């Protein structure tokens, strides 16, 4: 069943855009927050054009009264009305308006749905199984190789799913959202652990494999990850793919139990509205760690909303690598020559035949992004490449891989040595290899000037421990001092001599 609805009165020029670049809005009516996200761009990795949330707290009173409170209801309707108006102004093609646990469970949930309908919005209230399955698809859209247990924590429910080999195998929805965990904990010290164990059995997840990665989705757990970054001094403030050791759950819970309100408010990017429920979110995570013994905790910034989009993709589009799709689009939008990244990738590949498939992927990503700094001030191109790779909105890339990508672009744009911060994120051997990629790309860029012919008429390889640049006779004149210097730099980085063969 599709989740599509056009806003009444939306401008028709939106319809004229390519179907591959449709502007889609999702209004997500959650138990804690109401959020509007407007997406545009390629279907596999759409860009976030606009993102706004209101912490309405729809689920705050349901555990006690069974109803959405008056104030949360009015806050939610005001937010929904604003979001509908923004969608009209942004010429949104389609709206997908969904509601989850609070509206699903509340006695007066249908009232909210009816009031939204009066604003021109058709709300679909997801079942627990639909919510957990769609969140799991969102995880897979941003982490295609995910293999473990997903946990999406909202205000009203906890969604679990077993994911493996690009598929969702089992799902479960539990009434253990952050608004309900506090009530459970107040009734008894061991009750949360006992209830979680009983729900695992009841929902068919008791035999879920142990010692697998546990993937964290949801605002409360993202807030815990931000707190962990602050407490550990982690240098890369990117939540997607951030990893924590399982024992960090109890460390965070203990810190929250003893922290003053001023200490909590001092944590950057930590919403004050979320502070009251963070200790409960941390204790629930401790309970999960005790029961499932995960090998590591991995944050996913992709969840329910991304899962809605991913579920509608044709199989061939869904199978695309999100990192390579995004890198190709960014590289060609900001580069000088369409398709040059692919040519660079083929030209330098013979030097790095022993790279693993995972590292070949990151090397090719660097090739696709090889020209993103050309418009920058020449004195800051290396910094531009570093920042673009390290802080870009990429999916399907770990922190270590980000560091390698950043070092490759840093070297490509003339940076000297290892870029700042990167040695904290990756081993020296990884950064040395990435430097070699960057210097090979730099040589290729200078030799070709972006023209395809120069690359067809030349090759770069290794023979008897010597780096050899071969130029066919029509292209022998492209050799010169600059090429000699850059070939020498690459040879030194690879601990090899070098030779230019211009005889063809």
C-alpha positions in Angstrom: 0.0 0.0 0.0 1.5 3.3 -1.0 1.8 6.2 1.4 1.3 9.1 -1.1 -0.9 12.1 -0.7 -0.8 15.4 -2.6 -1.2 18.6 -0.7 -4.4 20.4 -1.8 -3.5 23.5 -3.8 0.2 22.6 -4.3 1.8 24.4 -7.2 1.8 22.2 -10.4 5.3 23.1 -11.5 6.5 20.5 -9.0 5.0 17.8 -11.2 7.3 18.8 -14.1 10.5 17.6 -12.5 12.1 14.4 -13.5 10.6 11.3 -11.6 14.2 10.6 -10.5 14.3 14.0 -8.7 10.8 14.3 -7.1 10.4 16.5 -4.0 8.9 14.3 -1.3 7.9 15.3 2.2 7.4 13.0 5.2 5.5 14.2 8.2 6.3 11.8 11.0 3.9 12.0 13.9 5.9 10.2 16.7 5.2 9.7 20.3 7.8 12.3 21.3 8.3 14.6 18.3 6.5 15.7 15.1 8.9 16.1 12.3 8.8 17.3 8.7 11.6 16.3 6.4 11.6 17.3 2.7 13.7 15.3 0.3 14.9 16.1 -3.2 17.5 14.7 -5.5 18.4 11.1 -6.5 16.0 8.4 -5.3 18.7 6.2 -3.8 20.2 8.9 -1.6 17.8 11.8 -1.6 19.1 15.1 -0.2 17.4 16.6 2.8 16.1 19.9 1.6 14.4 20.9 4.9 14.2 19.3 8.4 12.2 20.6 11.4 10.8 19.0 14.5 8.5 19.9 17.3 8.8 18.0 20.6 5.0 17.6 21.2 5.2 14.8 23.7 2.1 13.0 22.4 3.0 9.8 24.3 3.8 11.5 27.6 0.5 10.7 29.4 -0.7 7.6 27.6 0.9 5.2 30.1 -1.2 6.8 32.9 -4.3 8.0 31.2 -4.5 6.1 27.9 -5.0 9.4 26.1 -3.0 12.1 24.3 -3.0 15.1 26.6 -4.7 18.4 25.7 -1.5 20.4 25.4 0.4 17.8 23.4 -2.6 17.4 21.1 -2.8 21.2 20.4 1.0 21.4 19.9 0.9 18.6 17.4 -2.0 20.0 15.4 -0.2 23.4 15.3 3.0 21.7 14.0 1.1 19.7 11.4 -0.7 22.8 10.1 2.6 24.6 9.8 4.2 21.7 8.0 1.4 21.4 5.6 1.7 25.1 4.7 5.5 24.8 4.3 5.0 21.9 1.9 2.7 24.0 -0.3 5.3 26.8 -0.3 8.1 24.4 -1.2 6.1 23.0 -4.2 6.3 19.5 -2.7 5.1 16.8 -5.1 4.0 14.3 -2.5 3.5 14.0 1.2 3.7 10.9 3.2 2.1 11.5 6.6 2.5 8.7 9.1 1.8 8.2 12.8 3.3 5.7 15.2 2.8 4.4 18.7 1.2 7.3 20.4 -1.6 7.7 17.9 -1.8 3.9 17.5 -2.3 3.3 21.2 -4.1 6.4 22.4 -7.9 6.3 23.0 -8.1 9.7 21.3 -5.6 8.9 18.5 -8.4 9.0 15.9 -9.1 12.6 16.9 -5.7 13.6 15.8 -6.0 11.8 12.5 -9.4 13.5 11.9 -8.0 17.0 12.6 -5.1 16.4 10.3 -7.5 15.3 7.6 -9.3 18.7 8.0 -6.0 20.3 7.2 -5.8 18.3 3.9 -3.5 15.6 5.2 -4.2 11.8 5.1 -2.5 10.2 8.0 -1.6 6.5 8.0 -1.2 5.0 11.4 1.4 2.2 11.2 1.0 -1.0 13.0 3.9 -2.1 15.3 5.1 -4.6 12.7 4.9 -2.1 9.9 6.9 0.4 12.0 9.7 -2.1 13.0 9.9 -3.5 9.4 10.1 0.0 7.9 12.7 1.2 10.4 14.8 -1.8 9.5 14.6 -1.0 5.8 15.8 2.5 6.7 18.8 1.0 8.5 19.6 -1.1 5.4 19.3 1.9 3.1 22.1 3.7 5.0 24.1 0.6 6.1 23.6 -2.0 3.3 25.9 -4.5 5.0 24.2 -4.4 8.4 24.1 -7.8 10.1 22.6 -7.8 13.5 19.7 -6.5 15.6 18.1 -3.1 15.0 16.6 -1.2 17.9 14.5 1.9 17.1 13.5 3.6 20.3 10.7 6.1 20.2 8.5 7.7 22.9 5.9 5.0 22.9 7.6 1.8 21.6 10.8 -0.1 21.0 11.0 -1.7 17.6 13.4 -4.6 17.1 14.4 -6.4 13.9 16.9 -9.0 12.8 18.7 -7.8 9.6 21.1 -9.8 7.5 22.3 -9.9 3.8 20.2 -6.9 2.9 16.9 -8.3 4.2 14.7 -8.0 7.2 14.2 -11.4 8.8 12.2 -10.9 11.9 10.5 -7.9 13.6 9.0 -7.1 17.0 7.3 -4.1 18.5 7.3 -3.6 22.3 5.6 -1.0 24.5 8.9 0.1 25.9 9.3 3.7 24.6 11.1 6.2 26.7 7.8 7.6 28.2 6.9 4.1 29.4 10.2 2.9 30.6 10.2 5.3 33.5 6.8 4.0 34.7 8.2 0.5 34.5 11.3 1.3 36.5 9.4 3.1 39.2 7.4 0.0 39.9 10.4 -2.1 40.7 14.1 -2.3 40.2 14.2 -5.6 38.2 10.9 -5.1 36.5 12.4 -3.6 33.3 14.7 -6.5 32.7 12.0 -9.0 33.5 9.5 -7.3 31.2 12.0 -7.0 28.3 12.8 -10.7 28.7 9.1 -11.7 28.7 8.4 -9.5 25.6 11.3 -11.1 23.7 9.6 -14.5 24.3 6.1 -13.2 23.5 7.2 -11.4 20.3 9.3 -14.4 19.0 12.7 -12.8 19.5 13.9 -14.8 22.5 16.2 -16.9 20.3 17.7 -13.9 18.5 21.4 -14.5 18.1 23.7 -13.0 20.7 26.9 -11.2 20.3 25.8 -9.4 17.1 26.0 -5.7 16.4 23.1 -3.7 17.8 22.0 -0.8 15.6 20.7 2.2 17.4 17.9 4.3 15.8 15.9 7.1 17.4 16.4 10.5 18.9 17.0 9.4 22.5 19.8 7.0 21.5 21.3 9.6 19.2 21.4 11.9 22.2 23.2 9.2 24.2 25.7 8.9 21.4 26.3 12.6 21.3 26.9 12.5 25.0 29.4 9.6 24.6 31.3 11.7 22.0 31.6 14.5 24.5 32.7 12.4 27.4 35.2 10.4 25.4 36.6 13.4 23.3 35.8 11.7 20.0 37.1 14.0 17.3 34.5 13.4 14.5 31.0 14.6 15.4 29.2 12.4 12.8 26.5 10.3 14.3 25.8 7.9 11.4 28.0 4.8 11.9 29.3 6.0 15.3 30.3 3.0 17.3 30.4 2.4 21.1 31.6 -0.5 23.0 28.7 -2.3 24.8 30.0 -1.3 28.3 29.5 2.3 27.4 25.8 1.8 28.0 26.3 1.4 31.8 28.9 4.2 31.9 26.4 6.6 30.3 23.6 5.5 32.6 25.8 6.0 35.6 26.9 9.4 34.4 23.4 10.5 33.8 22.3 9.3 37.2 24.9 11.5 38.9 25.1 14.5 36.6 23.8 17.8 37.7 21.3 19.7 35.5 24.0 22.3 34.7 26.4 19.5 33.5 23.6 18.1 31.2 22.8 21.5 29.8 26.5 22.1 29.1 26.6 19.2 26.6 26.4 20.7 23.1 23.5 19.8 20.8 21.7 18.0 23.6 18.0 19.1 23.6 16.8 20.2 27.0 13.3 18.8 26.1 14.9 15.3 25.8 16.9 15.4 29.1 14.2 14.1 31.4 13.9 10.8 29.5 17.6 10.2 28.7 18.3 8.2 32.0 15.5 5.8 31.1 16.8 5.5 27.5 20.2 4.6 29.0 18.8 2.0 31.4 16.9 0.4 28.6 20.0 0.1 26.6 21.8 -1.4 29.6 19.0 -4.0 29.8 19.4 -4.8 26.1 23.1 -5.1 26.4 22.7 -7.5 29.4 20.2 -9.7 27.5 21.6 -9.7 24.0 25.3 -9.2 24.7 25.9 -7.2 21.4 29.4 -7.1 20.0 29.2 -3.4 19.5 26.6 -0.6 19.4 26.3 1.2 16.1 24.3 4.4 15.5 22.2 4.8 12.4 20.9 8.2 11.3 18.7 6.4 8.8 15.4 5.0 10.2 11.7 5.0 9.7 11.5 7.9 7.2 14.3 6.7 5.0 12.7 3.2 5.2 9.5 4.6 3.7 11.5 5.9 0.7 13.6 2.9 0.4 10.7 0.5 0.3 9.3 2.1 -2.8 12.6 1.8 -4.9 12.9 -0.6 -7.8 15.2 -3.4 -7.0 18.0 -2.2 -9.3 17.9 1.3 -7.6 17.8 -0.2 -4.1 20.8 -2.3 -4.9 23.0 0.8 -5.7 25.8 1.7 -3.3 24.7 4.8 -1.4 28.2 6.1 -1.0 29.1 5.8 -4.7 25.8 7.3 -5.8 26.3 10.3 -3.6 30.0 10.7 -4.4 29.3 10.5 -8.2 26.6 13.2 -8.0 28.7 15.5 -5.8 31.8 15.0 -7.8 30.1 15.7 -11.1 28.2 18.7 -9.7 31.4 20.3 -8.4 34.0 19.0 -10.8 35.1 20.4 -14.2 34.7 17.3 -16.4 31.8 14.8 -16.4 32.9 11.2 -16.1 36.5 12.0 -15.3 36.3 10.3 -11.9 35.7 6.9 -13.6 38.7 7.5 -15.9 40.9 8.3 -13.0 39.7 5.2 -11.2 40.7 3.0 -14.1 44.0 4.7 -14.7 45.4 4.4 -11.2 43.9 0.9 -10.5 47.0 -1.1 -11.7 49.1 0.4 -8.9 46.8 -0.9 -6.2 45.8 -4.4 -7.3 46.3 -5.8 -3.8 43.7 -3.5 -2.2 40.8 -5.4 -0.7 37.3 -4.9 -2.3 36.4 -2.6 0.6 39.4 -0.4 0.1 38.9 -0.4 -3.7 35.5 1.1 -3.0 36.9 3.9 -0.9 39.7 4.5 -3.4 37.1 4.8 -6.2 35.1 7.2 -4.1 38.2 9.4 -3.9 38.5 9.3 -7.6 34.9 10.4 -8.0 35.5 13.3 -5.7 38.9 14.2 -7.1 37.9 17.6 -8.5 35.7 19.0 -5.7 38.2 21.5 -4.6 39.1 23.2 -7.9 37.0 26.3 -7.2 38.5 26.8 -3.7 41.2 29.3 -3.0 44.4 27.5 -4.1 45.9 27.9 -0.6 43.0 26.0 0.9 42.2 23.3 -1.6 43.7 20.6 0.6 41.6 21.7 3.5 38.6 21.8 1.3 39.1 18.2 0.2 39.7 17.2 3.8 36.5 18.8 5.1 34.4 17.6 2.2 35.4 13.9 2.8 35.5 14.0 6.5 32.3 15.9 7.2 30.2 15.1 4.1 26.7 13.6 4.5 27.8 10.2 3.4 26.1 6.8 4.0 27.7 3.4 4.0 31.1 4.6 5.2 32.8 4.0 8.6 34.9 6.5 10.5 38.1 4.7 9.5 37.0 4.9 5.8 36.1 8.5 6.1 39.6 9.2 7.4 41.2 7.3 4.4 38.9 9.2 2.0 39.9 12.5 3.6 43.6 11.7 3.5 43.4 10.8 -0.2 41.7 14.1 -1.1 44.0 16.0 1.2 47.1 14.6 -0.6 45.4 15.0 -4.0 44.9 18.7 -3.4 48.5 19.2 -2.3 48.3 18.7 1.5 51.6 17.8 3.1 51.9 14.7 5.4 49.0 13.3 7.4 46.1 15.7 7.8 45.2 16.9 11.3 42.9 14.5 13.4 43.1 11.6 11.0 45.7 9.7 12.9 43.2 9.4 15.8 40.7 7.7 13.5 42.8 5.4 11.4 46.0 3.4 11.6 49.2 4.7 10.0 49.2 2.0 7.3 45.7 3.0 6.2 46.7 6.7 6.0 49.9 5.8 4.1 47.9 3.9 1.5 45.3 6.7 1.2 48.2 9.2 0.6 49.4 7.0 -2.2 45.9 7.0 -3.8 45.8 10.8 -3.5 49.2 11.3 -5.1 48.3 9.0 -7.9 45.1 10.9 -8.5 47.1 14.2 -8.4 49.5 12.9 -11.0 46.6 11.8 -13.2 44.9 15.1 -12.9 48.0 17.0 -13.9 48.9 14.8 -16.7 45.5 14.8 -18.4 44.2 18.2 -17.5 40.8 16.5 -17.4 41.0 15.4 -21.0 40.2 11.7 -21.8 42.7 11.3 -24.7 45.8 11.8 -22.5 44.6 8.9 -20.3 43.8 6.6 -23.2 47.3 7.3 -24.5 49.2 6.6 -21.3 49.4 4.1 -18.5 50.8 3.8 -15.0 52.2 0.6 -13.6 54.9 -1.2 -11.7 57.7 -3.3 -13.1 60.5 -4.7 -11.0 59.8 -2.4 -8.1 59.9 0.7 -10.3 56.9 3.0 -11.0 56.6 3.5 -14.7 54.6 6.1 -16.5 54.2 5.1 -20.2 53.3 7.7 -22.8 52.4 6.6 -26.3 54.2 8.5 -29.0 51.5 11.1 -29.8 51.4 12.0 -26.0 55.1 12.0 -25.2 55.2 15.8 -25.2 52.9 15.8 -22.1 55.9 14.8 -20.0 57.7 17.7 -18.3 59.0 19.0 -15.0 55.6 19.1 -13.3 54.9 15.5 -14.3 58.4 14.4 -13.3 58.0 16.0 -9.9 54.6 14.4 -9.2 55.7 11.0 -10.3 58.7 11.3 -8.0 56.4 12.2 -5.1 54.3 9.2 -5.8 57.3 6.9 -6.1 58.7 8.1 -2.8 55.3 7.5 -1.1 55.4 4.0 -2.4 59.1 3.4 -1.7 59.8 2.9 -5.4 62.0 4.4 -8.1 60.3 5.9 -11.1 60.6 6.1 -14.8 58.9 7.9 -17.6 58.8 5.9 -20.8 57.9 8.3 -23.6 58.9 6.1 -26.5 55.5 4.4 -26.8 
